[in-house]
Amino acid sequence: MTVLLDSPIPNPTYRGKVRDIYDLGERMLIVVTDRISAFDVILPTGIPDKGKVLSQMSAWWFEQTDAVVPNHFIRLADGTAADELPFELPAELVGRSTIVKKAKRVDAECLVRGYLTGSVWAEYAKYGTADGVRLEKGMVENQPLYEPLFTASTKADEGHDEPMTFSDLVQEVGPQDAQILRLRSLALYNFAAGFAREKGIIIADTKFEFGYVDGELTVIDEILTPDCSRFWDAATYKGGGQQPSFDKQYVRDWLANSGWNKEPPAPELPQDVVDGTAARYKEAYKRLTGKEVV
């Protein structure tokens, strides 16, 4: 079953672009649907089993990085009495639902870029900078940066996210917590990028969300999935052009060539793009974890 527009449990406390969230008191239940967004717009076509990939990959990464940065993960929900949910978890939501600690979300997204790609490549090509940082001349598209670059953006529930300077982030959370966000984001990226490279995947960039759990800045939501990261095939990587990927760049590329103006409503995705995206997500999960999505 593709859990596309709504989960079978009604009345979520919060509905995001991809996730339906239910308040459980001190905990929350996060149900990851098969909705997909691009350019900050929810598409009318879902990707089968995408929610399972995101839930199970995030759970796996939370466990791998628990000693690096604190996270809000408790366990994947399986619908048993041990979950102590105030409602019965439908069978189709097993594998795509997570029980987590409640957090007060930081209204900023933390991005780490290891390669000159996407919007920073467009900026560099025009100005010679990446998120305002002057880079050396003569760099090519998708070239690795000398060191990973931390940046931030607004967290918009609707519409487009906007870039934030580090000073903006300081205004949002204060100087000490802004520095913690930077250091913890870089620590997560560096750990994951090294691990993934050994599995044949380059993590070109990624984004994290954080929240306060008992006053501690904690990574929340999802981490290091094909929805929030660029995953490239290390075996075929070559700087200077487009890279075969295991993420939603495949969807972005189709949308960019469709003539769509990046404003709602978005066009329906053709079946070959749906199938190709689903296969890429599952391949990324298998390469990283050594397991199949269940």
C-alpha positions in Angstrom: 0.0 0.0 0.0 1.3 3.5 -0.9 0.6 5.8 2.1 0.4 8.9 -0.1 -1.8 11.8 1.0 -2.9 10.8 4.5 -2.1 8.1 7.0 -5.0 5.8 8.1 -4.8 7.5 11.5 -6.9 10.7 11.4 -6.2 14.1 13.0 -2.4 14.3 13.3 -1.1 17.0 15.6 1.0 18.3 12.8 1.2 17.5 9.1 4.4 18.3 7.3 5.4 17.9 3.6 6.2 14.3 4.2 5.4 13.4 7.8 2.3 13.1 10.0 3.1 13.6 13.7 1.0 12.6 16.7 1.5 13.9 20.2 1.9 11.1 22.8 2.6 13.3 25.8 6.4 13.0 26.5 6.8 11.3 23.2 5.7 11.6 19.6 4.8 9.2 16.9 6.2 10.1 13.5 4.5 8.5 10.5 6.4 8.9 7.2 4.1 8.9 4.2 5.1 8.3 0.6 4.6 11.9 -0.2 7.6 13.6 -1.9 8.4 17.3 -2.1 10.7 19.1 -4.5 11.5 22.8 -4.6 9.5 23.0 -1.3 6.3 21.9 -3.1 4.4 18.6 -2.3 4.1 16.6 -5.5 0.7 15.0 -6.4 2.5 11.7 -7.1 3.9 9.5 -4.3 6.9 7.1 -4.3 5.9 3.6 -3.1 7.7 2.5 0.1 9.6 5.8 0.3 8.3 6.4 3.8 9.6 3.0 4.9 13.1 3.8 3.5 13.2 7.1 5.3 12.0 5.7 8.6 14.2 2.7 8.6 17.3 4.5 7.3 16.9 7.3 9.8 16.5 4.7 12.6 19.7 3.0 11.4 21.7 6.2 11.3 20.4 7.3 14.7 21.8 4.1 16.1 25.1 4.4 14.3 25.6 8.1 15.4 24.3 7.9 18.9 27.7 8.3 20.4 28.5 11.2 18.0 25.5 13.5 18.7 22.4 13.0 20.9 19.2 12.2 19.0 15.5 11.9 19.8 15.0 8.3 18.5 13.4 5.7 20.8 12.4 2.9 18.5 10.5 2.0 15.4 6.8 1.4 16.2 5.6 -2.1 15.4 2.0 -1.9 16.6 2.4 -4.1 19.6 1.2 -3.4 23.2 4.8 -2.4 24.0 4.3 0.7 22.0 1.6 2.0 24.4 -0.1 4.0 21.7 -3.5 5.6 22.4 -4.7 4.0 19.2 -4.1 0.8 17.2 -1.3 1.2 14.7 -2.6 0.0 11.3 -0.5 -2.8 9.8 0.4 -0.7 6.8 2.1 1.9 9.0 4.5 -0.7 10.5 8.0 0.0 9.2 7.3 3.7 8.5 6.4 4.8 12.0 8.8 5.9 14.7 8.4 6.7 18.4 10.7 9.6 19.5 11.3 12.0 22.4 9.4 15.2 22.2 11.6 18.2 21.3 11.2 21.9 20.9 12.3 22.4 17.3 14.9 25.0 16.3 13.4 27.0 13.4 16.4 26.6 11.2 17.8 23.8 9.0 21.5 23.0 9.3 23.2 22.2 6.0 26.6 20.6 5.5 28.1 20.7 2.0 31.1 18.5 1.1 31.0 19.2 -2.6 30.4 22.1 -5.0 27.0 21.1 -6.2 23.4 22.4 -6.5 22.7 25.9 -5.5 26.3 26.6 -4.3 27.6 25.6 -7.7 25.2 28.1 -9.3 26.4 30.7 -6.9 30.1 29.9 -7.4 29.7 30.0 -11.2 28.3 33.5 -11.0 30.2 35.1 -8.0 33.1 32.8 -7.1 31.5 32.1 -3.7 29.7 29.3 -1.9 27.1 30.6 0.6 29.1 33.9 0.7 32.4 32.2 1.3 35.1 33.1 -1.3 36.5 30.0 -3.0 39.6 29.5 -5.1 39.3 30.1 -8.9 39.0 27.3 -11.4 36.8 24.9 -9.5 34.4 22.7 -11.4 30.9 21.5 -10.7 30.6 18.7 -8.1 34.3 19.1 -7.1 35.0 18.3 -3.4 35.4 21.4 -1.2 38.6 21.8 0.7 36.6 21.2 3.9 32.9 20.7 4.6 31.0 23.9 4.7 28.3 24.6 7.3 25.4 26.8 6.4 21.8 27.3 7.5 18.4 28.1 6.1 15.0 29.0 7.4 12.5 26.2 8.2 9.4 27.1 6.3 6.2 25.0 6.9 4.9 26.5 3.6 6.7 28.1 0.7 10.4 28.2 0.1 13.2 28.0 2.7 15.5 31.0 2.6 19.3 31.1 3.2 20.5 32.3 6.7 23.8 33.7 7.5 25.6 32.5 10.7 24.7 35.9 12.2 21.0 35.1 11.5 21.4 31.8 13.2 23.0 33.5 16.2 20.0 35.8 16.3 17.7 32.7 16.3 19.4 30.6 19.0 22.2 32.7 20.6 26.0 32.5 20.0 26.7 29.4 22.1 23.9 27.3 20.6 24.7 28.4 17.1 28.2 27.2 17.5 26.9 23.9 18.9 24.6 23.5 15.9 27.6 24.0 13.6 29.9 21.6 15.4 27.3 18.9 15.8 26.2 19.1 12.1 29.8 18.9 11.0 30.5 16.0 13.3 27.5 14.0 12.0 28.4 14.7 8.4 32.1 13.8 8.8 31.2 10.5 10.5 28.6 9.6 8.0 30.6 10.6 4.9 33.5 8.4 6.0 31.2 5.5 6.7 29.3 5.8 3.5 32.4 6.1 1.3 33.4 2.7 2.5 30.0 1.4 1.3 30.4 3.0 -2.2 28.3 6.1 -1.6 29.5 9.7 -1.6 27.4 12.0 0.6 27.8 15.2 -1.3 25.7 17.3 1.1 22.9 16.9 3.7 20.7 18.8 6.1 19.8 18.3 9.7 17.1 19.5 12.0 17.7 20.0 15.7 15.5 20.5 18.8 15.8 20.9 22.5 15.3 17.7 24.6 15.6 18.5 28.3 17.6 21.6 27.3 20.0 19.6 25.1 20.4 20.4 21.4 19.5 17.1 19.8 19.2 16.0 16.2 15.6 15.2 15.3 13.3 14.3 12.4 15.3 12.4 9.8 19.0 12.1 9.1 21.2 11.2 6.2 18.4 9.9 3.9 17.9 10.2 0.1 15.3 12.9 0.9 17.6 15.2 2.8 21.0 14.3 1.2 22.7 13.9 -2.1 24.0 10.4 -2.5 26.4 9.7 -5.4 27.9 6.4 -6.6 31.5 6.5 -5.6 32.5 4.0 -8.3 31.4 6.3 -11.1 32.1 9.7 -9.5 34.0 12.2 -11.6 34.0 15.9 -11.0 32.9 18.3 -13.7 29.4 17.0 -14.5 26.3 15.4 -13.3 26.6 12.3 -11.1 24.5 9.1 -11.0 22.7 9.4 -7.7 20.5 7.5 -5.2 18.4 10.4 -4.1 15.6 12.7 -5.3 17.8 14.5 -7.7 16.2 12.2 -10.3 12.9 13.8 -9.5 14.3 17.3 -9.5 15.9 16.8 -12.9 12.7 15.6 -14.4 10.8 18.6 -13.0 13.4 21.0 -14.1 13.1 19.7 -17.7 9.3 19.7 -17.6 8.8 23.4 -17.9 7.3 23.7 -14.4 7.8 27.1 -12.7 8.4 25.6 -9.2 5.2 27.0 -7.9 2.1 25.0 -6.8 0.5 23.0 -8.3 3.3 20.6 -9.3 2.8 18.2 -12.3 2.2 14.5 -11.9 5.3 12.3 -12.2 5.4 9.7 -15.0 5.6 6.1 -13.9 9.2 5.6 -15.0 10.3 8.5 -12.8 8.3 7.0 -9.9 9.8 3.5 -10.4 13.3 4.9 -10.9 13.1 7.0 -7.7 11.8 4.1 -5.6 14.6 1.8 -6.9 17.3 4.5 -6.1 16.1 5.0 -2.5 16.0 1.2 -1.9 19.5 0.8 -3.4 20.9 3.5 -1.1 19.4 1.8 1.9 20.8 -1.6 0.9 24.3 -0.3 0.2 24.5 1.5 3.5 22.9 -1.0 5.9 23.4 -4.3 4.0 19.7 -5.0 4.5 16.5 -4.8 2.5 13.7 -2.5 3.4 10.9 -4.4 5.2 
